[in-house]
C-alpha cells in the first residue's frame, strides 16, 4: 500500500475519547472504527478524483504519461482493491488502507513525486499523503463521527 500514515488527529480528540470511554464498553473502539472507515473512504475518493484530474492519464486505454504507450489502468484497479479493504485492528492500532498498492501500480506514486524528466503532480501527492486540505477534511470527518457517538450516548 502507499505508506501514507494518518490517524485520529483532530482537536479535542482526548476529550471526546474520555467521554466515550465513560459511556460504555466497546463504544470507543466502535467510534474509532467508524471515524477511520469514513476518513479512509474520503481519502481514497480524493485520490481517485486527483487521478482523474491529473495531467498524467490513469484511464485504461488512454495514452500514458510518456505519451507513447497506452495506460494499463492498473493504478485505478489497485486503488479500487485497496479501497475495498476493511478497517482492521492489530493490537491497539486501528489500520485503514488508502492509496494504491506499490507493487501493482508504482506509476501512481512515481508520478505524484515526479522524476527528473516529469514534474510532480502535487495534487495527487497531497491526496496520497493526506496532506493539506485533505488532512483537514479527514480530521473534520473523524471529529464528526466521534460527536455522533457522544450524542447517541447522551440520549
VEXKOLNU-468078 format. One record per residue: residue number from 1; residue in one letter; x, y, z of N, C-alpha, C in turn. Coordinates in steps of 0.02 Angstrom, whole numbers. Layout:
REM VEXKOLNU-468078
@i = NUM aa = A n.px = X n.py = Y n.pz = Z ca.px = X ca.py = Y ca.pz = Z c.px = X c.py = Y c.pz = Z
...
This chain:
REM VEXKOLNU-468078
@i = 1 aa = X n.px = 42 n.py = -58 n.pz = 0 ca.px = 0 ca.py = 0 ca.pz = 0 c.px = 44 c.py = 62 c.pz = 0
@i = 2 aa = X n.px = 15 n.py = 117 n.pz = -19 ca.px = 51 ca.py = 179 ca.pz = -12 c.px = 62 c.py = 190 c.pz = 62
@i = 3 aa = X n.px = 121 n.py = 211 n.pz = 80 ca.px = 139 ca.py = 216 ca.pz = 150 c.px = 116 c.py = 282 c.pz = 180
@i = 4 aa = X n.px = 55 n.py = 301 n.pz = 167 ca.px = 28 ca.py = 361 ca.pz = 198 c.px = 6 c.py = 343 c.pz = 268
@i = 5 aa = X n.px = 25 n.py = 384 n.pz = 315 ca.px = 4 ca.py = 373 ca.pz = 384 c.px = -45 c.py = 428 c.pz = 402
@i = 6 aa = X n.px = -99 n.py = 405 n.pz = 429 ca.px = -144 ca.py = 454 ca.pz = 456 c.px = -183 c.py = 421 c.pz = 511
@i = 7 aa = X n.px = -198 n.py = 459 n.pz = 560 ca.px = -232 ca.py = 432 ca.pz = 618 c.px = -285 c.py = 480 c.pz = 641
@i = 8 aa = X n.px = -308 n.py = 468 n.pz = 701 ca.px = -358 ca.py = 513 ca.pz = 730 c.px = -320 c.py = 574 c.pz = 755
@i = 9 aa = X n.px = -330 n.py = 630 n.pz = 721 ca.px = -290 ca.py = 688 ca.pz = 737 c.px = -331 c.py = 753 c.pz = 733
@i = 10 aa = X n.px = -385 n.py = 755 n.pz = 770 ca.px = -425 ca.py = 816 ca.pz = 770 c.px = -421 c.py = 849 c.pz = 839
@i = 11 aa = X n.px = -439 n.py = 912 n.pz = 841 ca.px = -439 ca.py = 948 ca.pz = 905 c.px = -489 c.py = 914 c.pz = 952
@i = 12 aa = X n.px = -474 n.py = 912 n.pz = 1014 ca.px = -516 ca.py = 884 ca.pz = 1067 c.px = -524 c.py = 808 c.pz = 1062
@i = 13 aa = X n.px = -478 n.py = 774 n.pz = 1029 ca.px = -483 ca.py = 701 ca.pz = 1023 c.px = -483 c.py = 668 c.pz = 1092
@i = 14 aa = X n.px = -435 n.py = 687 n.pz = 1134 ca.px = -430 ca.py = 655 ca.pz = 1200 c.px = -492 c.py = 668 c.pz = 1242
@i = 15 aa = X n.px = -517 n.py = 728 n.pz = 1238 ca.px = -578 ca.py = 746 ca.pz = 1275 c.px = -637 c.py = 703 c.pz = 1253
@i = 16 aa = X n.px = -646 n.py = 696 n.pz = 1187 ca.px = -701 ca.py = 655 ca.pz = 1161 c.px = -691 c.py = 581 c.pz = 1178
@i = 17 aa = X n.px = -629 n.py = 559 n.pz = 1173 ca.px = -614 ca.py = 488 ca.pz = 1188 c.px = -630 c.py = 472 c.pz = 1260
@i = 18 aa = X n.px = -614 n.py = 517 n.pz = 1306 ca.px = -630 ca.py = 505 ca.pz = 1377 c.px = -705 c.py = 502 c.pz = 1388
@i = 19 aa = X n.px = -742 n.py = 549 n.pz = 1356 ca.px = -815 ca.py = 549 ca.pz = 1363 c.px = -845 c.py = 483 c.pz = 1338
@i = 20 aa = X n.px = -823 n.py = 461 n.pz = 1280 ca.px = -849 ca.py = 399 ca.pz = 1251 c.px = -830 c.py = 339 c.pz = 1293
@i = 21 aa = X n.px = -770 n.py = 338 n.pz = 1318 ca.px = -746 ca.py = 282 ca.pz = 1359 c.px = -789 c.py = 275 c.pz = 1422
@i = 22 aa = X n.px = -810 n.py = 331 n.pz = 1450 ca.px = -852 ca.py = 330 ca.pz = 1511 c.px = -923 c.py = 305 c.pz = 1496
@i = 23 aa = X n.px = -945 n.py = 311 n.pz = 1435 ca.px = -1013 ca.py = 292 ca.pz = 1416 c.px = -1025 c.py = 217 c.pz = 1416
@i = 24 aa = X n.px = -974 n.py = 180 n.pz = 1399 ca.px = -985 ca.py = 108 ca.pz = 1399 c.px = -930 c.py = 69 c.pz = 1364
@i = 25 aa = X n.px = -932 n.py = 5 n.pz = 1376 ca.px = -883 ca.py = -42 ca.pz = 1349 c.px = -889 c.py = -47 c.pz = 1273
@i = 26 aa = X n.px = -835 n.py = -40 n.pz = 1239 ca.px = -834 ca.py = -51 ca.pz = 1167 c.px = -854 c.py = 9 c.pz = 1124
@i = 27 aa = X n.px = -880 n.py = 62 n.pz = 1155 ca.px = -902 ca.py = 119 ca.pz = 1115 c.px = -843 c.py = 157 c.pz = 1085
@i = 28 aa = X n.px = -788 n.py = 162 n.pz = 1122 ca.px = -729 ca.py = 197 ca.pz = 1096 c.px = -700 c.py = 160 c.pz = 1036
@i = 29 aa = X n.px = -699 n.py = 94 n.pz = 1041 ca.px = -674 ca.py = 54 ca.pz = 985 c.px = -719 c.py = 64 c.pz = 923
@i = 30 aa = X n.px = -784 n.py = 64 n.pz = 934 ca.px = -831 ca.py = 73 ca.pz = 878 c.px = -825 c.py = 143 c.pz = 848
@i = 31 aa = X n.px = -818 n.py = 194 n.pz = 891 ca.px = -810 ca.py = 262 ca.pz = 867 c.px = -746 c.py = 269 c.pz = 825
@i = 32 aa = X n.px = -693 n.py = 236 n.pz = 848 ca.px = -629 ca.py = 238 ca.pz = 812 c.px = -636 c.py = 204 c.pz = 744
@i = 33 aa = X n.px = -668 n.py = 146 n.pz = 743 ca.px = -678 ca.py = 111 ca.pz = 679 c.px = -720 c.py = 153 c.pz = 631
@i = 34 aa = X n.px = -773 n.py = 183 n.pz = 656 ca.px = -816 ca.py = 224 ca.pz = 613 c.px = -777 c.py = 283 c.pz = 585
@i = 35 aa = X n.px = -739 n.py = 317 n.pz = 628 ca.px = -701 ca.py = 375 ca.pz = 607 c.px = -648 c.py = 357 c.pz = 555
@i = 36 aa = X n.px = -613 n.py = 302 n.pz = 567 ca.px = -561 ca.py = 281 ca.pz = 520 c.px = -591 c.py = 258 c.pz = 454
@i = 37 aa = X n.px = -648 n.py = 223 n.pz = 456 ca.px = -679 ca.py = 200 ca.pz = 395 c.px = -704 c.py = 258 c.pz = 352
@i = 38 aa = X n.px = -737 n.py = 306 n.pz = 384 ca.px = -763 ca.py = 364 ca.pz = 346 c.px = -706 c.py = 406 c.pz = 317
@i = 39 aa = X n.px = -654 n.py = 417 n.pz = 357 ca.px = -598 ca.py = 458 ca.pz = 332 c.px = -559 c.py = 420 c.pz = 279
@i = 40 aa = X n.px = -555 n.py = 353 n.pz = 285 ca.px = -522 ca.py = 311 ca.pz = 233 c.px = -561 c.py = 317 c.pz = 167
@i = 41 aa = X n.px = -626 n.py = 313 n.pz = 171 ca.px = -667 ca.py = 319 ca.pz = 111 c.px = -658 c.py = 387 c.pz = 78
@i = 42 aa = X n.px = -656 n.py = 439 n.pz = 119 ca.px = -644 ca.py = 507 ca.pz = 93 c.px = -576 c.py = 512 c.pz = 60
@i = 43 aa = X n.px = -524 n.py = 485 n.pz = 93 ca.px = -456 ca.py = 490 ca.pz = 66 c.px = -451 c.py = 453 c.pz = 0
@i = 44 aa = X n.px = -478 n.py = 393 n.pz = -4 ca.px = -475 ca.py = 354 ca.pz = -66 c.px = -515 c.py = 387 c.pz = -123
@i = 45 aa = X n.px = -571 n.py = 417 n.pz = -106 ca.px = -610 ca.py = 453 ca.pz = -157 c.px = -571 c.py = 515 c.pz = -181
@i = 46 aa = X n.px = -536 n.py = 548 n.pz = -135 ca.px = -495 ca.py = 606 ca.pz = -154 c.px = -438 c.py = 585 c.pz = -201
@i = 47 aa = X n.px = -409 n.py = 528 n.pz = -187 ca.px = -355 ca.py = 503 ca.pz = -230 c.px = -382 c.py = 487 c.pz = -300
@i = 48 aa = X n.px = -441 n.py = 455 n.pz = -302 ca.px = -471 ca.py = 439 ca.pz = -367 c.px = -486 c.py = 504 c.pz = -406
@i = 49 aa = X n.px = -512 n.py = 555 n.pz = -373 ca.px = -525 ca.py = 618 ca.pz = -406 c.px = -460 c.py = 651 c.pz = -429
@i = 50 aa = X n.px = -407 n.py = 647 n.pz = -389 ca.px = -343 ca.py = 675 ca.pz = -408 c.px = -314 c.py = 639 c.pz = -469
@i = 51 aa = X n.px = -325 n.py = 573 n.pz = -472 ca.px = -303 ca.py = 535 ca.pz = -531 c.px = -342 c.py = 556 c.pz = -593
@i = 52 aa = X n.px = -407 n.py = 569 n.pz = -585 ca.px = -448 ca.py = 590 ca.pz = -641 c.px = -427 c.py = 659 c.pz = -667
@i = 53 aa = X n.px = -407 n.py = 704 n.pz = -622 ca.px = -388 ca.py = 772 ca.pz = -640 c.px = -314 c.py = 778 c.pz = -658
@i = 54 aa = X n.px = -276 n.py = 725 n.pz = -648 ca.px = -205 ca.py = 727 ca.pz = -660 c.px = -188 c.py = 739 c.pz = -733
@i = 55 aa = X n.px = -135 n.py = 776 n.pz = -747 ca.px = -113 ca.py = 784 ca.pz = -816 c.px = -87 c.py = 718 c.pz = -845
@i = 56 aa = X n.px = -72 n.py = 671 n.pz = -801 ca.px = -49 ca.py = 605 ca.pz = -823 c.px = -109 c.py = 559 c.pz = -824
@i = 57 aa = X n.px = -116 n.py = 522 n.pz = -877 ca.px = -176 ca.py = 482 ca.pz = -887 c.px = -172 c.py = 416 c.pz = -849
@i = 58 aa = X n.px = -223 n.py = 402 n.pz = -809 ca.px = -227 ca.py = 339 ca.pz = -772 c.px = -282 c.py = 294 c.pz = -800
@i = 59 aa = X n.px = -320 n.py = 319 n.pz = -848 ca.px = -376 ca.py = 281 ca.pz = -876 c.px = -351 c.py = 228 c.pz = -924
@i = 60 aa = X n.px = -380 n.py = 169 n.pz = -919 ca.px = -359 ca.py = 114 ca.pz = -962 c.px = -372 c.py = 131 c.pz = -1035
@i = 61 aa = X n.px = -323 n.py = 120 n.pz = -1077 ca.px = -329 ca.py = 132 ca.pz = -1148 c.px = -306 c.py = 200 c.pz = -1171
@i = 62 aa = X n.px = -302 n.py = 249 n.pz = -1127 ca.px = -278 ca.py = 315 ca.pz = -1145 c.px = -202 c.py = 314 c.pz = -1149
@i = 63 aa = X n.px = -174 n.py = 365 n.pz = -1180 ca.px = -101 ca.py = 368 ca.pz = -1182 c.px = -75 c.py = 384 c.pz = -1113
@i = 64 aa = X n.px = -20 n.py = 353 n.pz = -1094 ca.px = 5 ca.py = 363 ca.pz = -1026 c.px = 47 c.py = 426 c.pz = -1022
@i = 65 aa = X n.px = 80 n.py = 435 n.pz = -965 ca.px = 119 ca.py = 495 ca.pz = -952 c.px = 175 c.py = 507 c.pz = -1003
@i = 66 aa = X n.px = 202 n.py = 454 n.pz = -1033 ca.px = 255 ca.py = 462 ca.pz = -1082 c.px = 226 c.py = 480 c.pz = -1150
@i = 67 aa = X n.px = 161 n.py = 471 n.pz = -1159 ca.px = 128 ca.py = 489 ca.pz = -1222 c.px = 141 c.py = 439 c.pz = -1277
@i = 68 aa = X n.px = 175 n.py = 385 n.pz = -1262 ca.px = 193 ca.py = 336 ca.pz = -1314 c.px = 155 c.py = 271 c.pz = -1306
@i = 69 aa = X n.px = 143 n.py = 250 n.pz = -1246 ca.px = 111 ca.py = 186 ca.pz = -1233 c.px = 40 c.py = 199 c.pz = -1210
@i = 70 aa = X n.px = 1 n.py = 146 n.pz = -1208 ca.px = -67 ca.py = 152 ca.pz = -1181 c.px = -65 c.py = 137 c.pz = -1106
@i = 71 aa = X n.px = -102 n.py = 177 n.pz = -1069 ca.px = -106 ca.py = 166 ca.pz = -997 c.px = -142 c.py = 100 c.pz = -985
@i = 72 aa = X n.px = -121 n.py = 66 n.pz = -934 ca.px = -150 ca.py = -1 ca.pz = -919 c.px = -211 c.py = 2 c.pz = -874
@i = 73 aa = X n.px = -218 n.py = 56 n.pz = -837 ca.px = -273 ca.py = 61 ca.pz = -789 c.px = -260 c.py = 24 c.pz = -724
@i = 74 aa = X n.px = -198 n.py = -1 n.pz = -716 ca.px = -181 ca.py = -39 ca.pz = -655 c.px = -185 c.py = 4 c.pz = -592
@i = 75 aa = X n.px = -167 n.py = 68 n.pz = -597 ca.px = -169 ca.py = 111 ca.pz = -539 c.px = -241 c.py = 118 c.pz = -513
@i = 76 aa = X n.px = -288 n.py = 128 n.pz = -559 ca.px = -358 ca.py = 134 ca.pz = -538 c.px = -384 c.py = 68 c.pz = -510
@i = 77 aa = X n.px = -364 n.py = 12 n.pz = -540 ca.px = -385 ca.py = -53 ca.pz = -514 c.px = -356 c.py = -65 c.pz = -445
@i = 78 aa = X n.px = -293 n.py = -46 n.pz = -435 ca.px = -262 ca.py = -55 ca.pz = -370 c.px = -296 c.py = -11 c.pz = -317
@i = 79 aa = X n.px = -312 n.py = 50 n.pz = -336 ca.px = -347 ca.py = 95 ca.pz = -290 c.px = -414 c.py = 65 c.pz = -270
@i = 80 aa = X n.px = -450 n.py = 37 n.pz = -318 ca.px = -515 ca.py = 6 ca.pz = -303 c.px = -508 c.py = -53 c.pz = -256
@i = 81 aa = X n.px = -457 n.py = -95 n.pz = -266 ca.px = -448 ca.py = -153 ca.pz = -222 c.px = -425 c.py = -132 c.pz = -152
@i = 82 aa = X n.px = -384 n.py = -81 n.pz = -147 ca.px = -363 ca.py = -56 ca.pz = -82 c.px = -422 c.py = -23 c.pz = -46
@i = 83 aa = X n.px = -463 n.py = 14 n.pz = -83 ca.px = -521 ca.py = 47 ca.pz = -53 c.px = -571 c.py = -3 c.pz = -25
@i = 84 aa = X n.px = -574 n.py = -62 n.pz = -55 ca.px = -622 ca.py = -112 ca.pz = -33 c.px = -602 c.py = -146 c.pz = 32
@i = 85 aa = X n.px = -539 n.py = -139 n.pz = 53 ca.px = -516 ca.py = -171 ca.pz = 115 c.px = -549 c.py = -138 c.pz = 175
@i = 86 aa = X n.px = -567 n.py = -178 n.pz = 223 ca.px = -599 ca.py = -154 ca.pz = 283 c.px = -549 c.py = -129 c.pz = 334
@i = 87 aa = X n.px = -572 n.py = -87 n.pz = 379 ca.px = -531 ca.py = -64 ca.pz = 435 c.px = -520 c.py = -125 c.pz = 480
@i = 88 aa = X n.px = -459 n.py = -133 n.pz = 505 ca.px = -446 ca.py = -190 ca.pz = 549 c.px = -403 c.py = -168 c.pz = 608
@i = 89 aa = X n.px = -402 n.py = -210 n.pz = 658 ca.px = -363 ca.py = -196 ca.pz = 718 c.px = -304 c.py = -242 c.pz = 723
@i = 90 aa = X n.px = -246 n.py = -214 n.pz = 741 ca.px = -186 ca.py = -253 ca.pz = 757 c.px = -166 c.py = -230 c.pz = 827
@i = 91 aa = X n.px = -184 n.py = -270 n.pz = 876 ca.px = -172 ca.py = -249 ca.pz = 944 c.px = -214 c.py = -189 c.pz = 961
@i = 92 aa = X n.px = -181 n.py = -135 n.pz = 981 ca.px = -216 ca.py = -72 ca.pz = 997 c.px = -215 c.py = -23 c.pz = 940
@i = 93 aa = X n.px = -194 n.py = -44 n.pz = 882 ca.px = -188 ca.py = 0 ca.pz = 824 c.px = -242 c.py = -15 c.pz = 774
@i = 94 aa = X n.px = -278 n.py = 37 n.pz = 754 ca.px = -331 ca.py = 30 ca.pz = 703 c.px = -300 c.py = 47 c.pz = 636
@i = 95 aa = X n.px = -307 n.py = 2 n.pz = 588 ca.px = -274 ca.py = 11 ca.pz = 523 c.px = -326 c.py = 17 c.pz = 468
@i = 96 aa = X n.px = -318 n.py = 69 n.pz = 428 ca.px = -360 ca.py = 77 ca.pz = 369 c.px = -314 c.py = 87 c.pz = 309
@i = 97 aa = X n.px = -334 n.py = 61 n.pz = 253 ca.px = -291 ca.py = 61 ca.pz = 193 c.px = -313 c.py = 116 c.pz = 146
@i = 98 aa = X n.px = -263 n.py = 155 n.pz = 123 ca.px = -277 ca.py = 207 ca.pz = 74 c.px = -224 c.py = 204 c.pz = 19
@i = 99 aa = X n.px = -241 n.py = 230 n.pz = -39 ca.px = -194 ca.py = 235 ca.pz = -94 c.px = -194 c.py = 174 c.pz = -138
@i = 100 aa = X n.px = -141 n.py = 166 n.pz = -174 ca.px = -133 ca.py = 109 ca.pz = -220 c.px = -76 c.py = 66 c.pz = -195
@i = 101 aa = X n.px = -79 n.py = 3 n.pz = -212 ca.px = -27 ca.py = -44 ca.pz = -192 c.px = 35 c.py = -30 c.pz = -235
@i = 102 aa = X n.px = 91 n.py = -20 n.pz = -203 ca.px = 153 ca.py = -1 ca.pz = -238 c.px = 175 c.py = -54 c.pz = -289
@i = 103 aa = X n.px = 167 n.py = -117 n.pz = -273 ca.px = 189 ca.py = -169 ca.pz = -320 c.px = 143 c.py = -175 c.pz = -380
@i = 104 aa = X n.px = 79 n.py = -157 n.pz = -372 ca.px = 32 ca.py = -160 ca.pz = -428 c.px = 32 c.py = -97 c.pz = -471
@i = 105 aa = X n.px = 43 n.py = -40 n.pz = -440 ca.px = 37 ca.py = 23 ca.pz = -477 c.px = 91 c.py = 73 c.pz = -456
@i = 106 aa = X n.px = 154 n.py = 60 n.pz = -470 ca.px = 206 ca.py = 107 ca.pz = -449 c.px = 202 c.py = 174 c.pz = -485
@i = 107 aa = X n.px = 170 n.py = 175 n.pz = -543 ca.px = 166 ca.py = 238 ca.pz = -581 c.px = 129 c.py = 292 c.pz = -543
@i = 108 aa = X n.px = 79 n.py = 274 n.pz = -503 ca.px = 42 ca.py = 324 ca.pz = -465 c.px = 87 c.py = 359 c.pz = -416
@i = 109 aa = X n.px = 129 n.py = 322 n.pz = -382 ca.px = 175 ca.py = 351 ca.pz = -333 c.px = 229 c.py = 391 c.pz = -369
@i = 110 aa = X n.px = 257 n.py = 363 n.pz = -422 ca.px = 311 ca.py = 396 ca.pz = -459 c.px = 287 c.py = 462 c.pz = -488
@i = 111 aa = X n.px = 227 n.py = 463 n.pz = -518 ca.px = 202 ca.py = 524 ca.pz = -548 c.px = 183 c.py = 576 c.pz = -495
@i = 112 aa = X n.px = 162 n.py = 554 n.pz = -438 ca.px = 147 ca.py = 601 ca.pz = -384 c.px = 211 c.py = 635 c.pz = -360
@i = 113 aa = X n.px = 265 n.py = 598 n.pz = -357 ca.px = 329 ca.py = 626 ca.pz = -332 c.px = 370 c.py = 659 c.pz = -387
@i = 114 aa = X n.px = 360 n.py = 638 n.pz = -450 ca.px = 397 ca.py = 666 ca.pz = -505 c.px = 462 c.py = 628 c.pz = -518
@i = 115 aa = X n.px = 490 n.py = 642 n.pz = -575 ca.px = 555 ca.py = 614 ca.pz = -594 c.px = 597 c.py = 671 c.pz = -621
@i = 116 aa = X n.px = 659 n.py = 659 n.pz = -638 ca.px = 699 ca.py = 713 ca.pz = -667 c.px = 668 c.py = 742 c.pz = -732
@i = 117 aa = X n.px = 631 n.py = 701 n.pz = -768 ca.px = 602 ca.py = 725 ca.pz = -831 c.px = 528 c.py = 743 c.pz = -827
@i = 118 aa = X n.px = 494 n.py = 720 n.pz = -775 ca.px = 423 ca.py = 735 ca.pz = -766 c.px = 411 c.py = 773 c.pz = -702
@i = 119 aa = X n.px = 375 n.py = 828 n.pz = -708 ca.px = 363 ca.py = 866 ca.pz = -646 c.px = 310 c.py = 831 c.pz = -604
@i = 120 aa = X n.px = 315 n.py = 837 n.pz = -538 ca.px = 269 ca.py = 801 ca.pz = -494 c.px = 198 c.py = 829 c.pz = -498
@i = 121 aa = X n.px = 151 n.py = 786 n.pz = -487 ca.px = 80 ca.py = 805 ca.pz = -483 c.px = 66 c.py = 818 c.pz = -409
@i = 122 aa = X n.px = 70 n.py = 881 n.pz = -389 ca.px = 64 ca.py = 900 ca.pz = -318 c.px = -5 c.py = 882 c.pz = -289
@i = 123 aa = X n.px = -57 n.py = 890 n.pz = -328 ca.px = -124 ca.py = 873 ca.pz = -304 c.px = -129 c.py = 799 c.pz = -288
@i = 124 aa = X n.px = -104 n.py = 757 n.pz = -332 ca.px = -104 ca.py = 685 ca.pz = -321 c.px = -60 c.py = 667 c.pz = -261
@i = 125 aa = X n.px = -2 n.py = 699 n.pz = -256 ca.px = 43 ca.py = 687 ca.pz = -199 c.px = 9 c.py = 704 c.pz = -133
@i = 126 aa = X n.px = -24 n.py = 762 n.pz = -130 ca.px = -58 ca.py = 782 ca.pz = -68 c.px = -116 c.py = 734 c.pz = -52
@i = 127 aa = X n.px = -151 n.py = 711 n.pz = -102 ca.px = -206 ca.py = 664 ca.pz = -91 c.px = -179 c.py = 597 c.pz = -66
@i = 128 aa = X n.px = -125 n.py = 573 n.pz = -95 ca.px = -96 ca.py = 509 ca.pz = -74 c.px = -69 c.py = 512 c.pz = -2
@i = 129 aa = X n.px = -41 n.py = 569 n.pz = 16 ca.px = -11 ca.py = 576 ca.pz = 83 c.px = -60 c.py = 605 c.pz = 133
@i = 130 aa = X n.px = -121 n.py = 620 n.pz = 112 ca.px = -173 ca.py = 650 ca.pz = 154 c.px = -143 c.py = 712 c.pz = 189
@i = 131 aa = X n.px = -123 n.py = 761 n.pz = 147 ca.px = -93 ca.py = 822 ca.pz = 170 c.px = -137 c.py = 881 c.pz = 152
@i = 132 aa = X n.px = -126 n.py = 937 n.pz = 184 ca.px = -160 ca.py = 999 ca.pz = 167 c.px = -235 c.py = 995 c.pz = 177
@i = 133 aa = X n.px = -271 n.py = 1016 n.pz = 125 ca.px = -345 ca.py = 1018 ca.pz = 130 c.px = -374 c.py = 948 c.pz = 141
@i = 134 aa = X n.px = -340 n.py = 896 n.pz = 117 ca.px = -363 ca.py = 828 ca.pz = 126 c.px = -360 c.py = 807 c.pz = 200
@i = 135 aa = X n.px = -306 n.py = 826 n.pz = 234 ca.px = -299 ca.py = 810 ca.pz = 305 c.px = -351 c.py = 847 c.pz = 346
@i = 136 aa = X n.px = -363 n.py = 911 n.pz = 329 ca.px = -413 ca.py = 950 ca.pz = 366 c.px = -482 c.py = 918 c.pz = 360
@i = 137 aa = X n.px = -500 n.py = 898 n.pz = 300 ca.px = -565 ca.py = 868 ca.pz = 290 c.px = -570 c.py = 800 c.pz = 324
@i = 138 aa = X n.px = -518 n.py = 760 n.pz = 321 ca.px = -518 ca.py = 695 ca.pz = 355 c.px = -525 c.py = 705 c.pz = 430
@i = 139 aa = X n.px = -492 n.py = 755 n.pz = 458 ca.px = -498 ca.py = 769 ca.pz = 530 c.px = -569 c.py = 790 c.pz = 547
@i = 140 aa = X n.px = -600 n.py = 830 n.pz = 504 ca.px = -669 ca.py = 852 ca.pz = 516 c.px = -716 c.py = 792 c.pz = 516
@i = 141 aa = X n.px = -706 n.py = 747 n.pz = 469 ca.px = -748 ca.py = 687 ca.pz = 464 c.px = -740 c.py = 644 c.pz = 527
@i = 142 aa = X n.px = -679 n.py = 636 n.pz = 550 ca.px = -666 ca.py = 596 ca.pz = 610 c.px = -699 c.py = 627 c.pz = 671
@i = 143 aa = X n.px = -693 n.py = 692 n.pz = 678 ca.px = -723 ca.py = 727 ca.pz = 735 c.px = -799 c.py = 719 c.pz = 733
@i = 144 aa = X n.px = -828 n.py = 724 n.pz = 674 ca.px = -900 ca.py = 716 ca.pz = 665 c.px = -923 c.py = 647 c.pz = 688
@i = 145 aa = X n.px = -884 n.py = 595 n.pz = 671 ca.px = -902 ca.py = 527 ca.pz = 691 c.px = -899 c.py = 518 c.pz = 767
@i = 146 aa = X n.px = -850 n.py = 548 n.pz = 799 ca.px = -846 ca.py = 543 ca.pz = 872 c.px = -905 c.py = 581 c.pz = 904
@i = 147 aa = X n.px = -922 n.py = 638 n.pz = 876 ca.px = -979 ca.py = 676 ca.pz = 903 c.px = -1044 c.py = 639 c.pz = 896
@i = 148 aa = X n.px = -1052 n.py = 601 n.pz = 842 ca.px = -1113 ca.py = 560 ca.pz = 833 c.px = -1120 c.py = 510 c.pz = 890
@i = 149 aa = X n.px = -1067 n.py = 477 n.pz = 908 ca.px = -1068 ca.py = 428 ca.pz = 962 c.px = -1084 c.py = 462 c.pz = 1028
@i = 150 aa = X n.px = -1055 n.py = 520 n.pz = 1040 ca.px = -1068 ca.py = 558 ca.pz = 1102 c.px = -1142 c.py = 577 c.pz = 1106
@i = 151 aa = X n.px = -1169 n.py = 603 n.pz = 1051 ca.px = -1240 ca.py = 624 ca.pz = 1050 c.px = -1286 c.py = 564 c.pz = 1061
@i = 152 aa = X n.px = -1270 n.py = 507 n.pz = 1029 ca.px = -1312 ca.py = 448 ca.pz = 1038 c.px = -1309 c.py = 423 c.pz = 1110
@i = 153 aa = X n.px = -1252 n.py = 429 n.pz = 1142 ca.px = -1244 ca.py = 406 ca.pz = 1211 c.px = -1279 c.py = 452 c.pz = 1261
@i = 154 aa = X n.px = -1289 n.py = 514 n.pz = 1243 ca.px = -1322 ca.py = 561 ca.pz = 1289 c.px = -1398 c.py = 557 c.pz = 1284
@i = 155 aa = X n.px = -1424 n.py = 523 n.pz = 1236 ca.px = -1497 ca.py = 519 ca.pz = 1228 c.px = -1528 c.py = 468 c.pz = 1274
